[in-house]
Amino acid sequence: MIKKVLIANRGEIAVRIIRACAELDIRSVAVYTEPDRYGLHVKRADEAYSVGVDPIKGYLDPLKLVNLARETGCDAIHPGYGFLSENAEFARICEKHGIVFIGPSSSVIAQMGDKTAARDSMKKAGVPITPGSDGNVKDLDDALNVAESIGYPVMLKATSGGGGRGIRRCESADELKLNYPRVISEATKAFGSAEVFMEKCIVDPLHIEAQIIADSEGNVIHLFERDCSIQRRNQKLIEIAPSPQITPEQRHYIGELAVRAAKAVEYVSAGTVEFLITGNEVYFMEMNTRIQVEHTISEQITGVDIVQEQLRIASGKSLRYQQSDIQYQGYAIQFRINAEDPKNDFLPSFGKVTHYYAPGGPGVRVDTAIFTGYDIPPFYDSMCLKLIVWSLNWEDTIRRGKRALDDMRLHGVKTTANYYQQILSHPDFEKGQFNTSFVANHPDLLKFSDKRHPSEIALALATAIAAHTSV
């Protein structure tokens, strides 16, 4: 069994991994840059080491992280998500230096990270893919020809892209001419590659993903699906497991496709296979070769600790479960509570958390690294915490979500919490009827997202009175 793990990440996912390590009697090593010196993951790990003053570079230096792992006696590295989690070169350096990379092999990361190679692999495995270019488009003329053949609208995508970046929807040839150089620029800056490919745009689909876990002996299971259709500009906001919108037959089919996809590339560890669904048509979109932000809701409905399974599989152990062992119960919803202002085009709202009180009670889970007095730095993702609620049926889960959002107190920065309250109260969401255009099609919900809880009003009033008195 792995004895000591360096966590090449920060914030709530680092805390999540630390907790899994503690339950398996594995020592944890945190890393931090100067803005994270007093972060919760630094406080909670068994050991913590600085990787530099620069807020970003330390988390993105593969050789420095591997050398630190060796110096501190770690036999493995967990990359979490974001940063280097899907960096094939990082995995290769770990393999070269005898450090276990907790994730798939470097070759699988490279294969699935290249979106055109991934599409080819899935096509060979019999997993349906969206119509699109045969590999990367060569230039603008090639892109225009492909678009003409498959029909508008089309999606222009960075081949090495991810996280919703390097994607543009084009409704016409004129929009394609305008967006082509923009995607090239975005792809080059964000991913170091100017390669792009094209897919037919599936209009107003469901965004459904299946969680899989695979060991090194070829055993693969799925933990059913998650519905990630509530999103803004390709960024997920609310995730649900299982989807309240698909049939049992679709659920079975999606699970089978996900397992087939994983076996086709000899996948090992936890991963996610993402699909777009319209009517009875299911299309492969991409495979995420890491733990996902929303893994929590799959854990809530199945009882499987996905991070612990990653650690066990990386230690060479076989899966503890067969597919017949995996059942789901109830529904779980995850809210990404971001430090953003929904009333101001979701502008980031970084700063000090002046007061934080976590919601609780039955069926409520919070994954976070913030606390009262914590300064949310402007260098990273704006997510403050993940609020997860679970109940036995859809209606009760929505009610629990409303109650938990109302319970939470997070002052000092603006957040998306009140906006989510409006979404939960919308009739279409209550009926489980929504798709990837839900947020764009309901701008009216933003009008009511700045309602403040009475406690916030009282705190603001008390602060104003104190300030006036002191003057």
C-alpha positions as CSV (number, residue, x, y, z in Angstrom):
1,M,0.0,0.0,0.0
2,I,1.2,3.5,-0.7
3,K,2.6,5.0,2.5
4,K,3.0,8.8,1.7
5,V,1.4,11.0,-0.9
6,L,2.3,14.5,-2.1
7,I,-0.8,16.4,-3.1
8,A,0.1,18.5,-6.2
9,N,-2.9,20.8,-5.7
10,R,-4.5,23.3,-3.3
11,G,-7.8,24.3,-1.7
12,E,-10.8,22.1,-1.2
13,I,-9.6,19.2,-3.4
14,A,-6.3,19.0,-1.5
15,V,-8.3,18.9,1.7
16,R,-10.5,16.2,0.3
17,I,-7.5,14.0,-0.6
18,I,-5.9,14.6,2.8
19,R,-9.0,13.2,4.4
20,A,-9.0,10.1,2.2
21,C,-5.4,9.6,3.0
22,A,-6.0,9.9,6.8
23,E,-8.7,7.2,6.6
24,L,-6.3,4.8,4.9
25,D,-3.4,5.6,7.2
26,I,-1.4,7.3,4.4
27,R,0.7,10.3,5.3
28,S,-0.1,13.4,3.3
29,V,2.2,16.2,2.1
30,A,0.8,19.5,1.1
31,V,2.5,22.1,-1.1
32,Y,1.8,25.8,-1.2
33,T,2.8,29.1,-2.8
34,E,2.9,32.3,-0.8
35,P,-0.8,33.2,-1.1
36,D,-1.7,29.8,0.3
37,R,0.7,29.8,3.2
38,Y,-2.2,29.8,5.7
39,G,-4.5,27.7,3.6
40,L,-6.6,24.9,5.2
41,H,-4.8,22.2,3.2
42,V,-1.5,23.4,4.6
43,K,-2.9,23.2,8.2
44,R,-4.5,19.8,7.7
45,A,-1.7,17.9,6.0
46,D,0.8,15.9,8.0
47,E,3.6,17.9,6.3
48,A,3.6,21.1,4.2
49,Y,6.3,22.6,2.0
50,S,6.6,25.9,0.1
51,V,7.0,25.7,-3.7
52,G,7.8,29.3,-4.2
53,V,6.5,32.9,-3.9
54,D,4.9,33.0,-7.3
55,P,1.2,32.1,-6.9
56,I,1.0,29.9,-10.0
57,K,4.4,28.7,-11.1
58,G,5.1,26.5,-8.0
59,Y,1.9,24.4,-8.7
60,L,2.9,24.0,-12.4
61,D,6.5,22.9,-12.1
62,P,6.5,19.1,-12.7
63,L,10.2,18.5,-11.9
64,K,10.1,20.6,-8.7
65,L,7.1,18.7,-7.5
66,V,8.6,15.2,-8.3
67,N,11.9,16.2,-6.7
68,L,10.1,17.4,-3.6
69,A,8.2,14.1,-3.4
70,R,11.4,12.2,-3.5
71,E,13.1,14.4,-0.9
72,T,10.2,14.0,1.5
73,G,10.0,10.2,1.1
74,C,6.7,10.2,-0.8
75,D,6.0,7.2,-3.0
76,A,3.1,8.8,-4.9
77,I,1.6,12.1,-6.1
78,H,-2.0,12.9,-6.4
79,P,-2.7,15.7,-8.9
80,G,-6.3,16.5,-7.9
81,Y,-8.0,18.4,-10.7
82,G,-6.9,21.4,-12.7
83,F,-3.2,22.4,-12.7
84,L,-1.2,19.4,-13.8
85,S,-3.9,16.7,-13.4
86,E,-4.2,16.0,-17.1
87,N,-0.6,16.8,-18.0
88,A,0.9,13.8,-19.7
89,E,4.5,15.1,-19.2
90,F,3.9,15.3,-15.5
91,A,2.8,11.7,-15.4
92,R,5.8,10.7,-17.5
93,I,8.2,12.4,-15.1
94,C,6.6,10.6,-12.2
95,E,7.0,7.3,-14.0
96,K,10.6,8.0,-14.9
97,H,11.5,8.8,-11.3
98,G,9.7,5.9,-9.7
99,I,6.9,8.0,-8.2
100,V,3.4,6.6,-8.5
101,F,1.1,9.0,-10.4
102,I,-2.4,8.5,-8.9
103,G,-4.3,8.5,-12.2
104,P,-4.0,6.8,-15.6
105,S,-0.7,6.3,-17.5
106,S,0.9,9.2,-19.3
107,S,0.1,7.5,-22.6
108,V,-3.6,7.4,-21.9
109,I,-3.6,11.0,-20.6
110,A,-1.9,12.1,-23.9
111,Q,-4.3,10.0,-26.0
112,M,-7.5,11.3,-24.4
113,G,-6.2,14.8,-24.0
114,D,-5.9,15.1,-27.7
115,K,-9.6,15.5,-28.6
116,T,-9.2,14.3,-32.2
117,A,-7.2,11.2,-31.1
118,A,-9.9,10.6,-28.4
119,R,-12.7,10.8,-31.1
120,D,-10.8,8.3,-33.2
121,S,-10.4,5.9,-30.3
122,M,-14.1,6.1,-29.4
123,K,-15.1,5.6,-33.0
124,K,-13.0,2.4,-33.3
125,A,-14.5,1.2,-30.0
126,G,-18.1,1.7,-31.3
127,V,-18.9,4.6,-29.1
128,P,-21.0,7.1,-31.1
129,I,-19.3,10.5,-31.7
130,T,-20.7,13.7,-33.1
131,P,-20.3,14.4,-36.8
132,G,-17.3,16.6,-37.4
133,S,-13.9,17.0,-39.0
134,D,-11.7,14.1,-39.7
135,G,-8.9,15.1,-37.4
136,N,-7.8,18.7,-37.0
137,V,-8.9,21.3,-39.5
138,K,-5.9,22.5,-41.6
139,D,-6.9,26.1,-42.1
140,L,-9.9,28.4,-42.4
141,D,-10.8,27.2,-45.8
142,D,-10.8,23.6,-44.6
143,A,-12.9,24.6,-41.6
144,L,-15.4,26.3,-43.9
145,N,-15.7,23.2,-46.1
146,V,-16.3,20.9,-43.1
147,A,-18.9,23.3,-41.7
148,E,-20.7,23.3,-45.1
149,S,-20.7,19.5,-45.2
150,I,-22.1,18.9,-41.7
151,G,-24.3,22.0,-41.5
152,Y,-24.4,25.0,-39.1
153,P,-24.3,25.6,-36.3
154,V,-20.9,24.1,-35.6
155,M,-18.5,24.1,-32.6
156,L,-14.9,25.0,-33.1
157,K,-12.8,23.5,-30.4
158,A,-9.2,23.5,-29.3
159,T,-7.7,20.0,-29.7
160,S,-5.9,20.1,-26.4
161,G,-8.7,22.1,-24.7
162,G,-10.6,21.5,-21.5
163,G,-12.5,23.3,-18.8
164,G,-14.8,25.1,-21.2
165,R,-12.0,27.1,-22.8
166,G,-11.0,27.2,-26.5
167,I,-14.6,26.6,-27.6
168,R,-16.7,28.8,-30.0
169,R,-20.1,28.2,-31.4
170,C,-20.5,29.4,-35.0
171,E,-23.9,30.0,-36.5
172,S,-22.7,30.9,-40.0
173,A,-19.7,31.2,-42.3
174,D,-19.2,34.8,-41.2
175,E,-19.1,33.8,-37.6
176,L,-16.7,31.0,-38.4
177,K,-14.4,33.4,-40.2
178,L,-14.6,35.7,-37.1
179,N,-14.1,33.0,-34.5
180,Y,-11.4,30.8,-36.2
181,P,-8.5,33.1,-35.3
182,R,-9.9,33.7,-31.8
183,V,-10.0,30.0,-31.0
184,I,-6.5,29.6,-32.5
185,S,-5.3,32.4,-30.2
186,E,-7.1,31.0,-27.1
187,A,-5.8,27.5,-27.8
188,T,-2.2,28.7,-28.2
189,K,-2.3,30.8,-25.0
190,A,-4.1,28.3,-22.8
191,F,-2.8,25.0,-24.1
192,G,0.3,25.7,-26.1
193,S,-1.2,24.3,-29.2
194,A,-2.8,26.0,-32.2
195,E,-4.6,22.8,-33.4
196,V,-8.4,22.9,-33.5
197,F,-11.1,20.6,-34.8
198,M,-14.8,21.0,-35.6
199,E,-18.0,19.2,-34.4
200,K,-21.6,19.6,-35.4
201,C,-23.2,21.7,-32.7
202,I,-25.9,19.6,-30.9
203,V,-28.5,22.3,-30.1
204,D,-29.9,22.4,-26.5
205,P,-28.7,18.9,-25.5
206,L,-28.4,17.3,-22.1
207,H,-24.8,17.2,-20.8
208,I,-24.5,13.8,-19.2
209,E,-21.3,12.3,-17.8
210,A,-20.6,8.8,-16.4
211,Q,-18.2,8.2,-13.5
212,I,-16.0,5.1,-14.1
213,I,-13.4,3.4,-11.9
214,A,-10.9,0.9,-13.4
215,D,-8.1,-1.2,-11.9
216,S,-4.9,-2.5,-13.5
217,E,-6.4,-6.0,-14.0
218,G,-8.9,-4.8,-16.6
219,N,-11.9,-4.5,-14.3
220,V,-14.1,-1.5,-15.0
221,I,-17.3,-0.3,-13.3
222,H,-19.4,2.8,-13.6
223,L,-21.1,4.7,-10.8
224,F,-24.0,5.8,-12.9
225,E,-24.4,9.3,-14.4
226,R,-24.4,12.9,-13.5
227,D,-26.4,15.7,-15.2
228,C,-24.3,18.8,-15.8
229,S,-26.7,20.7,-18.0
230,I,-27.0,23.7,-15.7
231,Q,-24.0,25.6,-17.0
232,R,-23.0,29.0,-18.1
233,R,-20.6,29.5,-21.1
234,N,-19.6,25.8,-20.9
235,Q,-18.8,26.2,-17.2
236,K,-20.8,23.9,-14.9
237,L,-22.7,25.5,-12.0
238,I,-25.0,22.8,-10.6
239,E,-24.6,19.1,-11.0
240,I,-27.1,16.3,-10.3
241,A,-26.8,12.5,-9.8
242,P,-28.5,10.6,-11.2
243,S,-30.1,12.6,-14.0
244,P,-33.8,13.2,-13.4
245,Q,-34.3,13.5,-17.2
246,I,-33.1,10.2,-18.7
247,T,-34.9,6.8,-18.9
248,P,-33.6,3.6,-17.2
249,E,-32.8,2.3,-20.7
250,Q,-30.7,5.4,-21.4
251,R,-29.0,5.1,-18.0
252,H,-28.0,1.5,-18.8
253,Y,-26.8,2.4,-22.3
254,I,-24.7,5.3,-21.0
255,G,-23.1,3.2,-18.3
256,E,-22.2,0.5,-20.9
257,L,-20.7,3.1,-23.3
258,A,-18.6,4.6,-20.5
259,V,-17.2,1.2,-19.5
260,R,-16.6,0.3,-23.2
261,A,-14.7,3.6,-23.6
262,A,-12.5,3.0,-20.6
263,K,-11.7,-0.6,-21.7
264,A,-10.8,0.6,-25.2
265,V,-7.9,2.7,-23.9
266,E,-6.9,0.4,-21.1
267,Y,-7.9,3.0,-18.5
268,V,-6.7,2.7,-14.9
269,S,-8.0,4.9,-12.0
270,A,-11.1,7.1,-11.7
271,G,-12.3,9.0,-14.8
272,T,-15.3,10.5,-16.4
273,V,-16.8,9.9,-19.8
274,E,-18.9,12.9,-21.0
275,F,-21.8,12.7,-23.5
276,L,-24.3,15.0,-25.2
277,I,-27.8,13.7,-25.4
278,T,-30.6,14.9,-27.6
279,G,-33.8,12.8,-27.8
280,N,-32.6,9.2,-28.2
281,E,-29.2,10.2,-29.7
282,V,-26.2,9.9,-27.5
283,Y,-22.8,11.3,-28.5
284,F,-19.4,11.0,-26.9
285,M,-17.9,14.4,-26.1
286,E,-14.7,13.8,-24.2
287,M,-13.0,11.8,-21.4
288,N,-11.6,13.5,-18.3
289,T,-8.6,11.6,-17.1
290,R,-8.8,12.7,-13.5
291,I,-11.1,13.2,-10.5
292,Q,-13.9,15.6,-11.3
293,V,-15.1,18.6,-9.2
294,E,-18.5,16.9,-9.1
295,H,-17.4,13.4,-8.0
296,T,-19.0,14.2,-4.7
297,I,-22.6,13.5,-5.9
298,S,-21.7,10.1,-7.3
299,E,-20.3,9.3,-3.9
300,Q,-23.5,10.4,-2.2
301,I,-25.8,8.2,-4.2
302,T,-23.6,5.1,-4.3
303,G,-21.6,5.2,-1.0
304,V,-18.3,4.6,-2.9
305,D,-15.4,6.8,-1.8
306,I,-13.9,7.5,-5.2
307,V,-10.6,9.1,-3.9
308,Q,-10.0,6.1,-1.7
309,E,-10.5,3.9,-4.6
310,Q,-7.9,5.9,-6.6
311,L,-5.4,5.4,-3.8
312,R,-6.0,1.7,-3.5
313,I,-5.8,1.1,-7.3
314,A,-2.6,3.2,-7.5
315,S,-1.2,0.8,-4.8
316,G,-1.8,-2.1,-7.1
317,K,-5.0,-3.4,-5.5
318,S,-7.9,-4.7,-7.5
319,L,-11.4,-3.1,-7.4
320,R,-13.4,-4.0,-4.3
321,Y,-16.6,-3.9,-6.3
322,Q,-18.3,-5.6,-9.2
323,Q,-20.9,-3.7,-11.3
324,S,-23.7,-5.7,-9.6
325,D,-22.6,-4.3,-6.2
326,I,-23.2,-0.7,-7.3
327,Q,-26.6,0.6,-6.7
328,Y,-27.8,4.1,-6.3
329,Q,-30.3,5.6,-3.9
330,G,-32.1,9.0,-4.1
331,Y,-30.7,12.1,-5.7
332,A,-27.8,14.4,-4.9
333,I,-27.2,18.0,-6.1
334,Q,-23.9,19.9,-6.0
335,F,-23.8,23.7,-6.0
336,R,-20.5,25.3,-6.9
337,I,-20.5,28.3,-4.6
338,N,-18.3,30.8,-6.5
339,A,-17.0,34.1,-5.4
340,E,-18.7,35.9,-8.3
341,D,-21.4,38.6,-8.7
342,P,-24.3,37.2,-10.8
343,K,-25.7,40.8,-11.1
344,N,-22.5,42.0,-12.7
345,D,-22.0,39.4,-15.4
346,F,-20.5,37.0,-12.8
347,L,-17.5,39.2,-12.2
348,P,-15.1,37.5,-9.7
349,S,-15.4,38.9,-6.1
350,F,-12.2,38.1,-4.4
351,G,-11.4,39.3,-0.9
352,K,-11.6,38.5,2.8
353,V,-14.3,36.2,4.1
354,T,-15.6,38.2,7.1
355,H,-18.0,35.6,8.3
356,Y,-18.5,32.0,7.3
357,Y,-21.0,29.4,8.7
358,A,-21.3,26.1,7.0
359,P,-24.8,24.6,6.5
360,G,-25.4,21.2,8.1
361,G,-28.1,18.8,9.0
362,P,-29.3,15.5,7.4
363,G,-28.1,14.9,3.9
364,V,-25.8,18.0,3.7
365,R,-22.1,17.9,2.8
366,V,-19.7,20.7,2.3
367,D,-16.3,20.4,0.7
368,T,-14.3,23.6,1.2
369,A,-11.0,25.1,2.3
370,I,-12.4,28.5,3.4
371,F,-13.0,29.8,6.9
372,T,-13.8,33.1,8.6
373,G,-10.9,35.4,8.0
374,Y,-9.7,33.6,4.9
375,D,-8.5,35.8,2.1
376,I,-9.8,34.4,-1.3
377,P,-6.8,35.1,-3.6
378,P,-7.4,36.4,-7.1
379,F,-5.0,34.0,-8.7
380,Y,-7.1,30.8,-8.9
381,D,-10.6,29.5,-9.7
382,S,-13.3,31.5,-7.9
383,M,-15.0,28.5,-6.3
384,C,-15.3,29.0,-2.5
385,L,-16.9,25.7,-1.7
386,K,-19.0,22.8,-2.9
387,L,-22.4,22.4,-1.2
388,I,-23.9,18.9,-1.7
389,V,-27.4,17.8,-0.7
390,W,-29.0,14.4,-0.8
391,S,-32.4,13.0,-0.3
392,L,-34.5,10.0,-1.3
393,N,-36.5,11.7,-4.0
394,W,-36.2,14.7,-6.4
395,E,-38.7,17.0,-4.6
396,D,-37.1,16.5,-1.2
397,T,-33.6,17.0,-2.6
398,I,-34.7,20.4,-4.0
399,R,-36.2,21.4,-0.7
400,R,-33.1,20.3,1.1
401,G,-31.0,22.4,-1.3
402,K,-33.1,25.5,-0.6
403,R,-32.8,25.0,3.1
404,A,-29.0,24.4,3.0
405,L,-28.4,27.4,0.8
406,D,-30.5,29.5,3.2
407,D,-28.5,28.0,6.2
408,M,-25.2,29.0,4.8
409,R,-23.6,32.3,5.8
410,L,-20.7,33.6,3.7
411,H,-20.1,37.3,4.1
412,G,-17.3,39.6,2.7
413,V,-17.6,38.5,-0.9
414,K,-20.4,38.2,-3.4
415,T,-21.4,34.6,-4.3
416,T,-23.7,32.7,-6.6
417,A,-25.7,31.2,-3.7
418,N,-28.8,33.4,-4.0
419,Y,-28.8,32.8,-7.8
420,Y,-29.0,29.1,-7.2
421,Q,-32.0,29.6,-5.0
422,Q,-33.8,31.2,-7.9
423,I,-32.9,28.3,-10.2
424,L,-34.2,25.7,-7.6
425,S,-37.5,27.6,-7.5
426,H,-38.0,27.7,-11.3
427,P,-40.9,25.4,-12.4
428,D,-38.8,23.8,-15.1
429,F,-36.1,22.8,-12.7
430,E,-38.6,21.6,-10.2
431,K,-40.0,19.3,-12.9
432,G,-36.5,18.2,-13.9
433,Q,-36.8,19.7,-17.3
434,F,-33.7,21.6,-18.4
435,N,-30.8,21.5,-20.8
436,T,-27.5,23.3,-21.5
437,S,-29.4,26.5,-22.6
438,F,-31.3,26.8,-19.3
439,V,-29.1,29.6,-17.8
440,A,-28.9,31.5,-21.1
441,N,-32.7,31.2,-21.6
442,H,-33.6,32.5,-18.2
443,P,-31.8,35.9,-17.7
444,D,-34.7,37.0,-15.6
445,L,-33.5,34.9,-12.7
446,L,-30.6,37.3,-12.3
447,K,-33.0,40.1,-11.3
448,F,-33.7,38.4,-8.0
449,S,-30.3,36.9,-7.2
450,D,-29.2,39.7,-5.0
451,K,-31.8,39.2,-2.3
452,R,-30.0,39.2,1.0
453,H,-30.8,37.1,4.1
454,P,-32.0,39.1,7.1
455,S,-28.8,38.3,8.9
456,E,-26.7,39.9,6.1
457,I,-28.8,43.1,6.3
458,A,-28.4,43.2,10.1
459,L,-24.7,42.7,9.8
460,A,-24.3,45.4,7.2
461,L,-26.4,47.8,9.3
462,A,-24.4,47.0,12.4
463,T,-21.1,47.6,10.5
464,A,-22.4,50.9,9.2
465,I,-23.5,52.1,12.7
466,A,-20.1,51.1,14.1
467,A,-18.3,52.9,11.4
468,H,-20.4,56.0,12.0
469,T,-19.9,55.9,15.7
470,S,-16.2,55.5,15.4
471,V,-16.1,58.7,13.3
